[in-house]
């Protein structure tokens, strides 16, 4: 009985007004994700690079820049790769455009959540970020659009596409990355090169 009372008193302390205020200070986000603005105006983040929550780690950051080059470059590369697929026709342009936009929207949201966390503090206490429910809906939508465009192993099999040519969702998402991750990959590549001999061939295992 005494143990239950102790647990209850601990819970009251943890969810006291002072406790909630302390958590709020840690979870308040000063900068928005800008994902919805990207869907409306093709500009992310808004109004400039200076207000982006990812500015400190982004290799595309430029002081005063009005548009997010990381997302817009990814968008253009996706357009180029999709329109050369044999199953995609000019008449499919609207579907391709919606797929690319929604995919980039998810990229923006994913990076934002990775930095600010999935939780927030509201009037009723700790809660999930509202964008998470929207993110789930867009993930389902993107998968359906990918299926309609013949993207993915099952979709290609259904269309009898035996060509190795294809569009990879995972590869596209990796293009939106920080300069830090690029540096890590370059360093790993250089270390791997140390195992090669002078003739450029790989050394034999001992």
Helices and strands as residue ranges (DSSP letters): H 2-14, H 17-27, H 35-41, G 49-51, G 55-57, H 69-83, G 90-92, H 93-116, E 119-122, E 125-128, H 131-148, H 153-158, H 169-174, H 179-193
